[in-house]
Amino acid sequence: MLIICPTIDYEIFLGKNFLSADEVLFTPTDKLLKLWKDYNINGTFFPDICSVWQHKKYGINNYVKVFESQMKQAVIEGHDIQLHLHPEWLSSYFSNGYWHFKEKTSSLNDLEFNNNIGDSAPSLISRAKQYLEDLICSTQNEYKCFIFRAGGWLIQPGINIIPSLLEYNINVDSSVIPGFLSPRIDYTIDFRSTPNKTSWFVNPKKDITDEADDKNEFLEITIGSYQGYFNMFEHIINQIRLRKRAKNFVEKKRGYPITKSNIINENYVNLIVKKYKKLINPRVFDASDTCESMINITQSYLSKYDCESQDIVISMNGHSKDLYNFHLIELERYFDIINNKYSRLVKFLSLADYVKMAFPYLIKQ
């Protein structure tokens, strides 16, 4: 089977939010939860925990209340909640109705790795894991936090991050997009040299893209990406489709992310190079795409791998804030096609349910 694990990074924009948190995050999530329920799909949420702490610090308690309540409700409905960290929140401040973030604070590698320092990466991981387990165990007694997704996919270099995750029994990651090279200039995200697999056990002494010789304690489950040829064509045609379909559902723009790749002034040549780098990347398997793109990516995995005699697992990426009404229609069309044409070969599971089925020993007390 091709096992698809739908995932959602549950967060507001780290650039500017033009609308309320309800319109940016909570209402789109409610709509997604309904859609998943209609198709009997269990997914995984990666909540932006640091945002909760910072909102609480500034007395924006309604955000905290609704955030936590919605995650508890998701668990009641059978979904999975796992660890997601955007360290830039720790040094952010709220002024004139907007959040402001400092440069070079987005990666765990920007923090110290000394356990004796309160704001170190290991301390943040420990605190966040405990927060999630305290929050969710009140609803689901057997809940364990053991899966990680890096904010902005910033898992590289992993030589310090991976041992810090392992120290707190977080033994699974889903941050890697095979074949992806980010055009960002402030951080390196280079997933072009990965094993020819959809998941692998990582060598923690090297990097996230390095496979261990023997099965160890850290499993990478990749985010899906188009496995065929003509990446540029896939990008262009689906962007045209998205723009055309968005015109039929006029909605207010919710916000925009921090534009990390534009921190310094860029000339025309650099802009062309950056655009080219985006176009040669494989298209990411994302819930806020066209139905055609999601089907093409699914078919590319069914063609590349033997999904009849073995289980192949990938994550479907997504963000509630990016799911406009027309995206949900595209996602509904995708689920319909999978159910009608591919149900023999494709199955949807949350990340936790997959790991419990395939590698139960990775879930430690």
GUFIVEX-905724 format. One line per 4 residues: number of its first residue (from 1); their letters; for each residue x, y, z of N, C-alpha, C. Coordinates in steps of 0.05 Angstrom, whole numbers, plus 5000, padded with zeros to 4 digits. Layout:
N
NUM	A	X/Y/Z/X/Y/Z/X/Y/Z; ...
***
This chain:
365
1	MLII	5017/4976/5000/5000/5000/5000/5017/5025/5000; 5007/5046/4987/5019/5072/4991/5004/5085/5014; 5018/5088/5037/5005/5100/5060/5011/5129/5061; 4990/5145/5060/4992/5174/5060/4984/5184/5088
5	CPTI	5001/5200/5100/4996/5211/5126/4990/5241/5123; 4965/5249/5123/4959/5278/5121/4969/5293/5145; 4983/5315/5141/4993/5331/5163/4987/5360/5159; 4983/5374/5181/4978/5403/5180/4996/5417/5200
9	DYEI	5012/5436/5190/5026/5454/5208/5006/5475/5217; 5000/5474/5243/4978/5490/5255/4989/5515/5266; 4987/5537/5251/5001/5562/5259/4989/5586/5244; 4994/5610/5255/4988/5634/5241/5012/5643/5225
13	FLGK	5009/5664/5209/5032/5673/5193/5053/5686/5210; 5078/5681/5203/5101/5692/5217/5110/5718/5204; 5095/5727/5184/5101/5753/5172/5081/5773/5183; 5058/5775/5169/5036/5792/5178/5010/5777/5174
17	NFLS	4992/5780/5194/4965/5769/5192/4945/5792/5188; 4932/5791/5165/4913/5813/5159/4886/5810/5173; 4880/5785/5181/4854/5779/5194/4859/5768/5222; 4837/5763/5236/4839/5753/5263/4849/5724/5262
21	ADEV	4858/5714/5285/4867/5686/5287/4845/5667/5281; 4820/5675/5287/4797/5658/5281/4795/5654/5250; 4798/5676/5235/4796/5674/5206/4821/5662/5193; 4844/5666/5205/4869/5656/5194/4872/5626/5200
25	LFTP	4866/5618/5224/4873/5591/5234/4850/5574/5242; 4833/5584/5260/4813/5567/5273/4790/5558/5255; 4779/5577/5240/4757/5570/5221/4766/5552/5199; 4789/5557/5185/4799/5538/5165/4804/5510/5176
29	TDKL	4813/5509/5201/4818/5483/5214/4792/5468/5219; 4772/5483/5228/4745/5470/5232/4735/5458/5205; 4739/5473/5184/4729/5463/5158/4745/5438/5149; 4771/5438/5154/4787/5415/5148/4779/5391/5165
33	LKLW	4775/5395/5190/4766/5373/5208/4740/5361/5198; 4722/5377/5189/4697/5367/5178/4702/5350/5153; 4719/5360/5136/4726/5345/5111/4738/5318/5118; 4758/5318/5135/4770/5293/5143/4750/5274/5155
37	KDYN	4731/5284/5171/4711/5267/5183/4693/5255/5162; 4686/5271/5142/4668/5261/5120/4681/5238/5106; 4708/5237/5104/4722/5216/5090/4735/5196/5108; 4728/5198/5134/4739/5179/5154/4770/5178/5154
41	INGT	4782/5202/5153/4811/5205/5152/4821/5216/5178; 4842/5203/5189/4856/5213/5212/4882/5226/5203; 4887/5250/5213/4911/5264/5205/4928/5271/5229; 4950/5285/5224/4969/5294/5244/4971/5325/5244
45	FFPD	4967/5337/5267/4972/5366/5270/4999/5371/5283; 5013/5390/5272/5038/5400/5284/5033/5429/5294; 5024/5432/5319/5017/5459/5329/5042/5475/5335; 5041/5500/5329/5063/5519/5334/5062/5527/5364
49	ICSV	5075/5511/5380/5073/5513/5409/5085/5540/5419; 5107/5548/5408/5120/5573/5418/5101/5597/5415; 5084/5596/5394/5065/5619/5391/5045/5620/5414; 5038/5597/5425/5019/5597/5448/5032/5611/5472
53	WQHK	5057/5604/5477/5071/5615/5500/5074/5646/5497; 5080/5654/5473/5084/5683/5469/5058/5699/5470; 5037/5687/5459/5011/5701/5462/5003/5703/5491; 5008/5682/5506/5001/5682/5535/5018/5703/5549
57	KYGI	5043/5706/5542/5061/5726/5554/5050/5754/5550; 5038/5759/5527/5027/5786/5521/4998/5788/5528; 4987/5769/5542/4960/5771/5551/4938/5767/5530; 4946/5754/5507/4927/5749/5486/4915/5721/5491
61	NNYV	4899/5719/5511/4891/5693/5522/4870/5679/5506; 4854/5694/5490/4834/5681/5474/4847/5662/5453; 4870/5672/5442/4885/5655/5423/4893/5629/5437; 4903/5631/5461/4912/5607/5475/4889/5588/5481
65	KVFE	4867/5600/5490/4843/5584/5497/4833/5568/5473; 4829/5582/5450/4817/5569/5427/4837/5549/5414; 4863/5557/5414/4884/5540/5403/4884/5513/5418; 4885/5514/5444/4886/5489/5460/4860/5474/5458
69	SQMK	4838/5487/5458/4812/5474/5456/4809/5459/5429; 4818/5472/5408/4815/5460/5381/4833/5435/5378; 4857/5436/5390/4875/5413/5389/4863/5390/5406; 4852/5396/5428/4839/5375/5444/4816/5362/5429
73	QAVI	4800/5379/5415/4778/5368/5399/4788/5351/5377; 4810/5359/5365/4821/5342/5343/4829/5315/5353; 4840/5313/5377/4847/5287/5389/4822/5271/5394; 4801/5283/5404/4776/5269/5409/4765/5257/5384
77	EGHD	4769/5271/5361/4760/5261/5335/4779/5241/5322; 4800/5234/5336/4817/5212/5327/4843/5221/5314; 4849/5247/5315/4873/5257/5301/4896/5257/5320; 4919/5262/5309/4945/5260/5323/4957/5288/5326
81	IQLH	4970/5294/5349/4983/5319/5354/5012/5314/5360; 5030/5328/5345/5058/5323/5349/5074/5349/5350; 5100/5347/5353/5117/5370/5360/5126/5386/5336; 5122/5413/5338/5130/5431/5317/5140/5457/5330
85	LHPE	5164/5465/5323/5176/5488/5337/5185/5510/5317; 5177/5534/5323/5187/5558/5309/5201/5575/5331; 5227/5571/5334/5241/5585/5355/5241/5616/5353; 5234/5627/5330/5234/5656/5327/5214/5669/5345
89	WLSS	5194/5654/5354/5174/5665/5373/5187/5673/5399; 5208/5659/5407/5219/5664/5434/5230/5692/5437; 5239/5704/5416/5250/5732/5417/5232/5752/5403; 5208/5744/5397/5189/5762/5383/5176/5782/5403
93	YFSN	5165/5803/5392/5150/5822/5409/5125/5832/5393; 5105/5839/5408/5079/5848/5397/5077/5878/5399; 5072/5891/5377/5070/5921/5377/5053/5930/5354; 5035/5949/5361/5017/5961/5340/5001/5941/5325
97	GYWH	4993/5920/5339/4976/5900/5328/4989/5878/5311; 5016/5878/5311/5031/5859/5295/5054/5846/5311; 5060/5822/5304/5083/5808/5315/5108/5815/5299; 5130/5819/5313/5156/5826/5300/5176/5805/5308
101	FKEK	5192/5797/5288/5211/5775/5292/5239/5784/5284; 5258/5773/5299/5286/5779/5293/5298/5760/5272; 5317/5770/5257/5330/5753/5237/5348/5732/5251; 5352/5710/5236/5369/5688/5245/5360/5677/5273
105	TSSL	5334/5673/5276/5324/5661/5300/5304/5638/5294; 5304/5628/5269/5284/5610/5260/5291/5580/5264; 5316/5574/5268/5325/5547/5269/5333/5540/5298; 5330/5515/5305/5340/5505/5331/5370/5509/5332
109	NDLE	5383/5509/5309/5412/5513/5309/5420/5541/5316; 5401/5560/5317/5407/5587/5327/5409/5588/5357; 5400/5567/5370/5401/5566/5400/5426/5550/5409; 5432/5552/5434/5453/5536/5446/5444/5507/5449
113	FNNN	5463/5489/5451/5456/5461/5456/5467/5451/5483; 5469/5470/5501/5478/5465/5529/5453/5461/5546; 5450/5437/5558/5427/5431/5574/5424/5449/5599; 5446/5461/5606/5446/5478/5631/5436/5506/5625
117	IGDS	5431/5513/5600/5421/5539/5592/5391/5538/5588; 5377/5556/5601/5348/5555/5600/5336/5558/5572; 5348/5574/5555/5337/5578/5528/5351/5561/5507; 5363/5539/5515/5377/5522/5496/5357/5506/5480
121	APSL	5367/5494/5458/5349/5477/5442/5339/5453/5457; 5357/5438/5472/5346/5415/5487/5325/5424/5508; 5329/5446/5521/5310/5456/5540/5283/5462/5527; 5284/5474/5503/5260/5481/5488/5245/5455/5480
125	ISRA	5260/5436/5470/5247/5410/5463/5234/5397/5487; 5248/5397/5509/5237/5384/5533/5212/5398/5543; 5213/5425/5544/5190/5441/5553/5166/5437/5535; 5171/5437/5508/5149/5435/5489/5137/5407/5490
129	KQYL	5153/5387/5492/5143/5360/5494/5125/5357/5519; 5135/5368/5541/5119/5366/5566/5093/5381/5564; 5094/5404/5551/5070/5420/5547/5049/5404/5532; 5057/5391/5510/5038/5376/5493/5027/5353/5509
133	EDLI	5044/5339/5523/5035/5315/5538/5016/5323/5561; 5022/5345/5574/5003/5355/5595/4976/5363/5583; 4977/5376/5559/4953/5385/5546/4936/5362/5536; 4948/5343/5522/4933/5323/5509/4926/5299/5527
137	CSTQ	4942/5294/5547/4937/5271/5565/4911/5275/5581; 4903/5300/5584/4877/5305/5597/4854/5295/5581; 4859/5291/5555/4838/5281/5536/4843/5253/5529; 4868/5245/5525/4876/5218/5517/4899/5209/5534
141	NEYK	4893/5191/5553/4912/5184/5574/4938/5172/5562; 4935/5156/5541/4959/5142/5530/4975/5158/5510; 4969/5184/5507/4982/5201/5487/5012/5203/5493; 5028/5202/5471/5057/5206/5472/5066/5225/5450
145	CFIF	5083/5244/5457/5095/5261/5437/5122/5249/5429; 5123/5240/5403/5148/5226/5395/5155/5232/5366; 5141/5250/5353/5146/5257/5325/5151/5287/5323; 5169/5295/5305/5178/5323/5303/5175/5332/5274
149	RAGG	5168/5357/5270/5171/5371/5245/5184/5398/5251; 5206/5404/5238/5220/5429/5242/5205/5452/5229; 5203/5474/5244/5192/5498/5232/5207/5507/5208; 5192/5511/5186/5206/5519/5161/5223/5497/5149
153	WLIQ	5219/5472/5158/5234/5449/5149/5264/5452/5156; 5271/5468/5176/5299/5474/5183/5310/5453/5201; 5315/5430/5190/5326/5407/5205/5356/5404/5200; 5367/5420/5182/5395/5418/5175/5411/5442/5186
157	PGIN	5437/5437/5194/5449/5411/5198/5437/5398/5223; 5435/5372/5221/5421/5357/5242/5439/5345/5263; 5465/5350/5262/5484/5336/5280/5479/5343/5309; 5467/5366/5315/5460/5372/5343/5430/5369/5348
161	IIPS	5414/5375/5328/5385/5373/5331/5376/5345/5336; 5385/5326/5320/5375/5298/5322/5382/5286/5350; 5407/5288/5360/5413/5277/5386/5396/5290/5408; 5390/5317/5405/5373/5330/5425/5344/5319/5424
165	LLEY	5334/5313/5401/5307/5301/5399/5308/5273/5411; 5329/5257/5405/5331/5230/5415/5332/5230/5446; 5345/5250/5457/5348/5252/5486/5321/5252/5500; 5301/5263/5486/5274/5265/5498/5255/5246/5485
169	NINV	5265/5224/5474/5249/5202/5462/5231/5212/5440; 5241/5231/5424/5227/5239/5399/5243/5226/5377; 5233/5204/5367/5248/5185/5350/5239/5185/5321; 5221/5203/5314/5211/5204/5286/5210/5233/5277
173	DSSV	5218/5237/5252/5217/5264/5240/5202/5262/5214; 5189/5285/5206/5177/5287/5180/5181/5316/5170; 5206/5322/5163/5213/5349/5154/5226/5349/5126; 5233/5326/5116/5249/5325/5091/5230/5322/5067
177	IPGF	5236/5338/5046/5222/5337/5021/5242/5328/5000; 5241/5303/4991/5261/5293/4973/5264/5310/4948; 5289/5317/4941/5295/5332/4917/5293/5362/4920; 5285/5371/4944/5280/5400/4948/5305/5415/4954
181	LSPR	5309/5438/4941/5330/5457/4947/5318/5485/4951; 5320/5496/4974/5307/5521/4980/5324/5544/4968; 5311/5565/4957/5325/5589/4948/5332/5608/4970; 5325/5601/4995/5331/5619/5018/5361/5625/5019
185	IDYT	5367/5649/5028/5395/5657/5030/5404/5657/5059; 5386/5655/5078/5393/5657/5107/5398/5629/5119; 5386/5608/5108/5389/5581/5118/5392/5562/5094; 5404/5539/5099/5407/5518/5079/5386/5497/5083
189	IDFR	5370/5493/5062/5352/5470/5061/5358/5456/5035; 5372/5434/5037/5381/5420/5013/5375/5390/5017; 5353/5381/5005/5345/5353/5008/5349/5338/4981; 5368/5346/4965/5372/5333/4939/5386/5306/4942
193	STPN	5402/5303/4963/5417/5278/4966/5405/5261/4988; 5383/5248/4982/5369/5231/5002/5370/5202/4991; 5367/5183/5010/5365/5155/5000/5341/5152/4981; 5343/5133/4963/5322/5128/4944/5299/5113/4957
197	KTSW	5288/5125/4978/5267/5113/4994/5248/5136/5004; 5225/5128/5013/5206/5148/5024/5210/5151/5054; 5223/5132/5066/5230/5133/5095/5255/5118/5100; 5270/5126/5120/5295/5112/5126/5303/5118/5155
201	FVNP	5320/5101/5166/5331/5106/5193/5356/5123/5189; 5357/5145/5204/5378/5165/5200/5403/5159/5217; 5426/5165/5206/5451/5164/5222/5453/5190/5237; 5448/5190/5264/5448/5215/5279/5474/5228/5281
205	KKDI	5496/5214/5274/5523/5227/5276/5529/5243/5251; 5511/5241/5231/5516/5255/5206/5493/5275/5202; 5475/5270/5183/5454/5289/5178/5428/5275/5171; 5407/5290/5169/5380/5278/5165/5378/5263/5139
209	TDEA	5394/5269/5120/5393/5256/5094/5412/5232/5092; 5426/5225/5114/5444/5203/5115/5431/5179/5128; 5431/5156/5114/5418/5132/5124/5437/5117/5142; 5427/5106/5164/5442/5089/5182/5447/5062/5169
213	DDKN	5470/5050/5176/5476/5023/5166/5457/5003/5177; 5451/5006/5203/5432/4988/5216/5408/5005/5226; 5386/4992/5230/5363/5006/5241/5369/5016/5269; 5367/5043/5272/5372/5054/5298/5347/5066/5309
217	EFLE	5349/5088/5323/5325/5098/5337/5313/5124/5325; 5321/5132/5301/5310/5157/5290/5301/5152/5261; 5275/5154/5257/5263/5148/5232/5254/5174/5218; 5261/5176/5192/5251/5199/5176/5229/5189/5158
221	ITIG	5206/5202/5159/5184/5197/5141/5181/5222/5123; 5186/5220/5098/5188/5244/5081/5161/5256/5074; 5161/5282/5070/5139/5295/5058/5139/5289/5028; 5117/5282/5017/5116/5274/4989/5124/5297/4970
225	SYQG	5135/5289/4947/5142/5308/4926/5140/5293/4899; 5135/5308/4879/5131/5296/4852/5155/5280/4844; 5150/5254/4837/5172/5236/4830/5177/5232/4801; 5162/5247/4784/5166/5244/4755/5185/5265/4744
229	YFNM	5182/5269/4718/5199/5288/4704/5184/5314/4699; 5198/5333/4687/5186/5359/4679/5174/5374/4703; 5192/5378/4723/5183/5393/4747/5173/5421/4740; 5186/5434/4722/5179/5461/4715/5151/5462/4704
233	FEHI	5144/5443/4687/5117/5442/4675/5096/5438/4697; 5102/5420/4716/5083/5415/4738/5077/5440/4754; 5098/5456/4759/5094/5481/4774/5077/5500/4758; 5085/5505/4734/5072/5526/4718/5042/5520/4713
237	INQI	5036/5495/4705/5009/5488/4698/4991/5489/4723; 5002/5480/4746/4985/5480/4769/4982/5508/4782; 5001/5525/4778/4998/5552/4788/4976/5567/4771; 4976/5561/4745/4954/5572/4728/4927/5562/4737
241	RLRK	4926/5535/4743/4901/5524/4752/4891/5537/4778; 4910/5540/4797/4903/5552/4823/4892/5580/4820; 4906/5596/4804/4897/5624/4800/4869/5625/4787; 4865/5608/4768/4839/5607/4755/4817/5600/4774
245	RAKN	4821/5580/4790/4801/5570/4808/4796/5589/4832; 4817/5603/4840/4815/5622/4862/4796/5645/4854; 4795/5652/4828/4778/5674/4819/4748/5668/4823; 4741/5642/4824/4714/5635/4828/4705/5635/4858
249	FVEK	4725/5639/4876/4719/5640/4905/4735/5663/4917; 4724/5686/4915/4737/5710/4924/4737/5710/4955; 4761/5710/4966/4764/5712/4995/4786/5732/5002; 4784/5743/5026/4804/5762/5035/4831/5747/5039
253	KRGY	4852/5761/5031/4878/5749/5036/4884/5750/5066; 4893/5727/5077/4896/5724/5106/4922/5735/5117; 4943/5735/5101/4969/5744/5110/4991/5734/5092; 5016/5738/5101/5039/5728/5086/5061/5720/5105
257	PITK	5078/5702/5096/5100/5693/5114/5123/5713/5114; 5142/5709/5132/5167/5724/5131/5181/5716/5105; 5189/5736/5089/5202/5730/5064/5232/5728/5069; 5240/5705/5078/5268/5701/5086/5288/5705/5064
261	SNII	5279/5698/5039/5298/5700/5017/5303/5728/5007; 5288/5748/5018/5291/5775/5009/5302/5793/5031; 5318/5782/5049/5329/5798/5071/5349/5819/5061; 5363/5813/5040/5381/5832/5028/5370/5841/5001
265	NENY	5378/5864/4992/5369/5873/4965/5379/5855/4944; 5362/5848/4925/5369/5830/4904/5367/5844/4877; 5386/5839/4860/5384/5851/4833/5368/5833/4815; 5364/5841/4791/5346/5827/4772/5357/5799/4767
269	VNLI	5383/5796/4764/5395/5769/4758/5389/5750/4781; 5393/5760/4806/5389/5743/4830/5360/5734/4832; 5341/5752/4825/5313/5745/4825/5307/5723/4805; 5319/5725/4781/5315/5705/4761/5326/5678/4770
273	VKKY	5349/5678/4782/5362/5654/4792/5344/5641/4814; 5334/5658/4832/5316/5648/4854/5291/5635/4842; 5279/5648/4822/5255/5638/4810/5261/5611/4796; 5284/5610/4783/5291/5585/4769/5295/5562/4790
277	KKLI	5307/5568/4812/5311/5547/4833/5284/5537/4843; 5265/5555/4845/5238/5546/4854/5226/5527/4834; 5229/5534/4808/5215/5519/4787/5228/5492/4782; 5254/5488/4788/5266/5462/4783/5262/5443/4806
281	NPRV	5251/5453/4829/5245/5436/4851/5221/5418/4844; 5220/5394/4855/5196/5378/4852/5173/5391/4867; 5149/5388/4856/5126/5400/4869/5119/5385/4895; 5114/5400/4916/5109/5387/4942/5081/5377/4944
285	FDAS	5077/5354/4956/5051/5342/4960/5037/5358/4982; 5020/5376/4974/5009/5396/4993/4979/5397/4991; 4965/5400/5013/4936/5401/5014/4925/5426/5001; 4941/5447/4998/4931/5472/4986/4940/5473/4956
289	DTCE	4937/5452/4942/4944/5450/4914/4920/5442/4898; 4923/5438/4872/4901/5429/4855/4898/5399/4859; 4874/5390/4854/4868/5361/4854/4887/5347/4834; 4890/5359/4810/4907/5347/4790/4936/5342/4800
293	SMIN	4946/5363/4814/4974/5360/4824/4976/5338/4845; 4956/5337/4863/4957/5316/4884/4955/5289/4872; 4938/5286/4851/4935/5260/4838/4961/5253/4823; 4973/5272/4809/4997/5267/4795/5020/5258/4813
297	ITQS	5021/5271/4836/5042/5263/4856/5037/5235/4867; 5012/5229/4873/5004/5203/4882/5011/5182/4861; 5004/5187/4837/5010/5168/4815/5040/5164/4811; 5055/5186/4815/5084/5184/4812/5097/5165/4832
301	YLSK	5085/5164/4856/5095/5144/4876/5086/5116/4869; 5061/5113/4860/5052/5086/4853/5067/5075/4829; 5077/5093/4812/5093/5084/4789/5122/5077/4797; 5133/5093/4815/5161/5090/4822/5166/5066/4841
305	YDCE	5147/5061/4859/5151/5041/4880/5130/5019/4877; 5138/4995/4887/5121/4972/4887/5102/4974/4911; 5079/4985/4907/5060/4989/4929/5040/4966/4932; 5044/4945/4916/5026/4922/4919/5037/4902/4938
309	SQDI	5063/4899/4939/5075/4878/4956/5088/4889/4981; 5089/4916/4984/5101/4928/5008/5087/4954/5015; 5091/4963/5039/5080/4989/5048/5101/5011/5043; 5092/5031/5030/5108/5055/5025/5094/5078/5039
313	VISM	5108/5095/5054/5096/5116/5070/5106/5143/5062; 5088/5163/5060/5096/5191/5056/5076/5208/5072; 5085/5233/5077/5067/5253/5089/5055/5271/5068; 5031/5280/5072/5020/5302/5056/5022/5327/5073
317	NGHS	5036/5347/5062/5041/5372/5076/5015/5389/5076; 5014/5409/5093/4992/5428/5093/4993/5448/5116; 4979/5470/5112/4977/5491/5133/4948/5500/5133; 4936/5501/5156/4908/5511/5158/4906/5539/5146
321	KDLY	4925/5556/5152/4924/5584/5143/4924/5587/5113; 4933/5567/5099/4934/5567/5069/4911/5554/5056; 4893/5542/5072/4870/5528/5061/4846/5546/5057; 4844/5558/5034/4820/5574/5027/4798/5555/5018
325	NFHL	4774/5565/5014/4751/5548/5007/4756/5532/4982; 4768/5545/4962/4772/5530/4936/4793/5508/4940; 4812/5511/4959/4831/5489/4964/4816/5465/4976; 4797/5470/4994/4782/5449/5006/4765/5434/4985
329	IELE	4755/5448/4965/4741/5435/4943/4760/5417/4927; 4784/5427/4922/4804/5411/4908/4811/5386/4925; 4814/5389/4951/4821/5367/4968/4798/5346/4969; 4774/5356/4969/4751/5338/4968/4750/5322/4942
333	RYFD	4756/5335/4920/4757/5321/4894/4779/5300/4895; 4801/5306/4907/4824/5287/4909/4816/5263/4925; 4803/5267/4948/4795/5244/4964/4774/5227/4950; 4757/5239/4935/4737/5224/4919/4751/5206/4898
337	IINN	4770/5217/4884/4784/5201/4864/4799/5179/4876; 4813/5184/4899/4828/5162/4912/4809/5140/4921; 4786/5148/4932/4767/5127/4942/4755/5111/4919; 4751/5124/4896/4737/5111/4873/4757/5095/4856
341	KYSR	4782/5104/4854/4800/5091/4834/4824/5078/4847; 4832/5086/4871/4858/5077/4882/4855/5065/4910; 4832/5059/4919/4828/5049/4946/4843/5023/4951; 4848/5008/4931/4863/4982/4934/4892/4987/4940
345	LVKF	4903/5010/4931/4931/5015/4933/4939/5038/4952; 4919/5054/4960/4925/5078/4976/4909/5078/5002; 4922/5084/5024/4909/5084/5050/4918/5109/5065; 4900/5122/5080/4906/5145/5096/4909/5138/5126
349	LSLA	4931/5146/5138/4935/5141/5167/4948/5166/5179; 4944/5171/5204/4960/5191/5218/4988/5181/5221; 5007/5199/5225/5035/5190/5229/5037/5172/5253; 5024/5179/5275/5026/5162/5299/5014/5134/5294
353	DYVK	4992/5133/5280/4980/5107/5274/4999/5090/5257; 5012/5103/5238/5031/5088/5221/5054/5077/5237; 5066/5094/5254/5089/5085/5270/5081/5063/5289; 5057/5066/5302/5048/5045/5320/5045/5018/5306
357	MAFP	5037/5019/5280/5033/4995/5264/5060/4983/5255; 5078/5000/5246/5102/4991/5233/5126/4989/5252; 5129/5008/5270/5153/5009/5288/5144/5016/5316; 5129/4999/5329/5118/5006/5356/5140/5010/5376
361	YLIK	5164/4998/5372/5185/5001/5392/5197/5030/5393; 5190/5046/5373/5200/5074/5373/5185/5091/5393; 5162/5082/5402/5146/5098/5421/5154/5090/5449; 5170/5106/5462/5182/5099/5487/5168/5114/5510
365	Q	5170/5102/5534/5158/5114/5558/5176/5136/5568
***
